[in-house]
């Protein structure tokens, strides 16, 4: 492309509010010509700051007004360079335009660096979770969205919430079970440390999460749970420790929703009502090792 076309195309892009495209045109022209070595360095620095500014603007770290100010200065400098080239001169580091460019871009680079550091510090600080509101009961259950493994999409945690509430109301035993509103657990199951922290932050007695599969009208789940408090659900030495219960519970396979809910409710109430816990454990059609062990301990 001839220099006349280069200059014309650069001005067209700038007039259309596309300084990034104009920069690429000029950079492509001077890139391999040793006469424009200093100009190339200036344009490369400008390119770096342009990309950084655009990224910070998209992330919301830099206000749009501040970014537009940078783009306007950049457009002015590009037009000055185009004028220099049109006049047959080489925009160099000693020219007025280049000095202004370097000063503006270096200043902008420092600002962007500071903004980046501040953003990293802010992002690394743990944000307070948006916890749901529980009813006034010590049996507060926090449900995380379940992660789909296969089959059709379903809100498994909603079915679990409704089933637990139904059992709670039917047996006149208050349990407050709420779904955590802002969790990505449905995309990737969290580790136990994260779950325990959420439970404590939201003042929940238990946190339930896991996986699900749906085929036709049947939902099977692989639930996991832990008690937010380290002392667990039972005060009696005759009850299995929370760690042993959790270890057994976490090794189970996918199971029917009804059995899983009876199991979860049994663990929820066992510190307050051994009788009710026993009743729900006995309703499980296909009990797993954890449930058999707990029922055995209760029956002693």
C-alpha positions in Angstrom: 0.0 0.0 0.0 1.4 3.4 -1.0 2.0 6.0 1.7 -0.8 8.2 0.3 -3.3 5.3 0.8 -1.8 4.6 4.2 -2.4 8.2 5.4 -5.9 8.3 3.9 -6.9 5.0 5.4 -5.5 6.1 8.8 -7.6 9.2 8.8 -10.8 7.3 7.7 -10.5 4.9 10.6 -9.9 7.8 13.1 -12.9 9.6 11.7 -15.0 6.5 12.3 -13.8 6.2 15.9 -11.5 3.3 15.3 -8.1 4.4 16.6 -7.0 0.7 17.1 -7.5 0.0 13.4 -5.7 3.2 12.4 -2.8 2.3 14.7 -2.5 -1.1 13.0 -2.3 0.5 9.5 0.5 2.8 10.6 2.3 0.1 12.5 2.2 -2.3 9.5 3.7 0.5 7.3 6.6 1.3 9.5 7.3 -2.1 10.9 9.9 -3.4 8.5 11.4 -0.1 7.5 14.6 0.8 9.5 14.0 4.5 8.9 11.0 4.3 11.2 12.6 2.4 14.1 11.7 5.0 16.7 8.3 5.5 15.2 7.7 1.8 15.4 8.7 1.7 19.1 6.3 4.6 19.8 3.5 2.8 18.0 4.1 -0.5 19.8 4.0 1.3 23.1 0.8 2.9 22.0 -0.6 -0.5 21.0 0.2 -2.0 24.4 -1.5 0.8 26.2 -4.5 0.7 23.9 -5.0 -3.0 24.5 -4.6 -2.5 28.3 -7.1 0.4 28.3 -9.7 -1.6 26.4 -9.3 -4.6 28.7 -9.6 -2.4 31.8 -12.7 -0.7 30.4 -14.4 -4.0 29.5 -13.8 -5.3 33.1 -15.3 -2.1 34.5 -12.0 -1.2 36.2 -11.5 2.0 34.2 -14.4 4.4 33.8 -15.6 4.7 30.2 -15.0 8.5 30.3 -11.4 7.9 31.2 -10.9 5.4 28.5 -12.5 7.7 25.9 -10.0 10.4 27.0 -7.2 8.0 26.3 -8.6 7.1 22.8 -9.0 10.8 21.9 -5.3 11.5 22.8 -4.3 8.5 20.9 -6.3 9.6 17.8 -4.6 13.0 18.0 -1.2 11.5 18.1 -1.9 9.2 15.2 -3.2 12.1 13.1 0.0 14.0 13.9 2.1 11.1 12.8 0.1 10.8 9.6 0.7 14.5 9.0 4.4 14.0 9.5 4.5 11.2 7.0 2.5 13.2 4.5 5.0 16.0 4.7 7.8 13.6 3.9 9.2 13.6 7.5 10.0 10.7 9.7 8.1 10.9 13.0 10.9 10.4 15.5 11.4 10.4 19.2 12.7 13.9 18.9 9.6 15.3 17.2 7.0 17.2 19.1 4.4 14.7 18.3 6.4 11.7 19.4 7.4 13.4 22.6 3.8 14.1 23.4 2.9 10.6 22.5 5.5 9.1 24.7 4.6 11.3 27.6 0.9 10.6 27.4 1.4 6.8 26.9 3.9 6.4 29.7 1.6 8.3 32.0 -1.3 6.2 30.9 0.8 3.1 31.4 1.5 4.0 35.0 -2.1 4.7 35.6 -3.1 1.4 34.1 -0.5 -0.5 36.2 -1.9 1.1 39.4 -5.4 0.3 38.4 -4.4 -3.3 37.6 -2.8 -3.7 41.0 -5.8 -2.2 42.8 -8.1 -4.5 40.8 -6.1 -7.6 41.7 -6.1 -6.7 45.4 -9.8 -6.1 45.3 -10.5 -9.3 43.5 -8.4 -11.3 45.9 -10.3 -10.1 48.9 -13.1 -12.5 49.8 -16.5 -10.9 49.2 -19.2 -11.4 51.7 -21.7 -14.0 50.4 -25.2 -13.1 49.6 -26.8 -15.4 52.1 -30.5 -16.4 52.0 -32.8 -15.5 54.9 -33.5 -18.4 57.2 -36.5 -18.9 59.5 -35.9 -18.6 63.2 -34.7 -22.2 63.9 -31.4 -23.7 64.7 -31.9 -26.3 61.9 -30.9 -24.0 59.0 -30.0 -25.9 55.9 -28.1 -24.3 53.0 -28.6 -25.9 49.6 -26.1 -25.3 46.8 -27.2 -25.8 43.2 -26.5 -29.4 42.1 -24.3 -30.1 39.1 -25.7 -31.9 36.2 -23.9 -35.1 35.1 -26.1 -36.4 32.3 -29.6 -36.5 31.0 -32.1 -33.6 31.0 -31.7 -30.4 32.9 -33.5 -30.1 36.2 -33.3 -27.9 39.3 -32.5 -30.8 41.6 -31.9 -28.5 44.6 -35.5 -27.2 44.2 -37.0 -30.7 44.4 -34.9 -31.4 47.5 -35.9 -28.2 49.1 -39.6 -28.9 48.5 -39.3 -32.5 49.7 -37.5 -31.5 53.0 -40.1 -28.7 53.6 -42.9 -31.2 53.1 -41.4 -33.7 55.6 -40.8 -30.9 58.1 -44.4 -29.6 57.9 -45.9 -33.1 58.0 -44.0 -34.0 61.1 -44.3 -30.6 62.7 -40.6 -30.4 63.1 -39.2 -27.0 61.9 -36.4 -27.1 59.4 -35.5 -24.0 57.4 -33.9 -25.0 54.1 -32.9 -22.3 51.6 -31.0 -22.3 48.3 -27.8 -20.3 48.0 -28.7 -17.6 45.5 -25.2 -16.8 44.0 -23.3 -20.0 43.6 -21.6 -21.6 40.6 -21.8 -25.1 42.2 -23.9 -26.2 39.3 -20.9 -25.7 37.0 -18.2 -27.1 39.3 -18.7 -28.7 42.7 -16.9 -26.7 45.4 -14.4 -28.3 47.7 -15.2 -29.0 51.4 -13.3 -26.0 52.7 -15.3 -23.6 50.5 -18.6 -25.3 51.5 -17.7 -25.1 55.2 -16.8 -21.4 54.9 -20.2 -20.7 53.1 -22.0 -22.6 55.8 -20.4 -20.6 58.6 -20.7 -17.3 56.8 -24.4 -17.9 56.2 -24.9 -19.3 59.8 -26.2 -22.6 58.4 -26.1 -25.8 60.5 -25.7 -28.0 57.4 -24.7 -27.5 53.8 -26.0 -29.9 51.0 -24.6 -30.0 47.5 -23.8 -32.7 44.9 -24.6 -34.1 41.5 -27.8 -35.2 39.7 -29.0 -37.1 36.6 -32.4 -36.9 35.1 -34.0 -39.4 32.7 -37.6 -38.9 31.7 -39.5 -38.1 34.9 -36.9 -39.7 37.3 -34.2 -37.7 39.1 -31.3 -39.5 40.8 -28.8 -37.6 42.9 -25.5 -38.1 44.6 -25.7 -35.7 47.5 -22.9 -34.5 49.8 -23.3 -32.7 53.0 -21.4 -31.4 55.9 -22.1 -29.7 59.2 -20.8 -26.2 59.3 -20.0 -26.6 63.0 -17.0 -28.8 63.8 -18.8 -30.4 66.7 -21.3 -32.0 64.3 -24.9 -33.1 64.8 -24.7 -35.2 67.9 -23.7 -34.4 71.5 -23.8 -38.1 72.5 -20.7 -40.3 72.3 -23.0 -43.1 71.1 -23.6 -41.3 67.8 -21.2 -41.8 65.0 -18.8 -38.9 64.5 -19.5 -36.4 61.8 -16.3 -37.3 60.0 -17.1 -41.0 59.8 -20.7 -40.3 58.7 -19.6 -37.8 56.0 -16.9 -40.2 54.7 -19.4 -42.9 54.3 -22.0 -40.6 52.8 -19.7 -39.2 50.2 -18.8 -42.6 48.7 -22.4 -43.5 47.7 -23.6 -43.8 44.1 -26.5 -42.0 42.5 -29.8 -42.8 44.2 -33.5 -42.0 44.0 -34.5 -38.6 45.2 -36.9 -39.9 47.8 -34.3 -42.1 49.6 -31.8 -39.3 49.5 -34.2 -36.8 51.1 -35.2 -39.3 53.9 -31.5 -39.8 54.5 -30.6 -36.1 54.6 -33.5 -35.3 56.9 -32.5 -38.1 59.3 -29.0 -36.6 59.6 -30.5 -33.1 60.0 -32.6 -34.0 63.0 -30.6 -36.7 64.8 -29.1 -34.3 67.4 -32.6 -33.1 68.3 -34.9 -36.1 67.7 -33.4 -39.6 67.6 -36.9 -41.0 67.2 -37.7 -39.0 64.1 -34.2 -39.7 62.7 -34.9 -43.4 63.2 -38.3 -43.1 61.6 -36.9 -41.5 58.4 -34.0 -43.9 58.2 -36.4 -46.9 58.3 -38.3 -45.4 55.3 -35.2 -45.6 53.1 -35.8 -48.4 50.6 -32.2 -48.9 49.7 -30.1 -47.7 52.6 -26.3 -47.2 52.2 -23.5 -47.9 54.6 -23.8 -44.6 56.4 -27.5 -45.0 57.0 -27.2 -48.6 58.2 -24.4 -47.6 60.6 -26.4 -44.7 62.0 -29.6 -46.8 62.4 -27.5 -49.5 64.1 -26.1 -46.9 66.6 -29.6 -45.5 67.3 -31.1 -48.9 67.9 -28.4 -49.9 70.5 
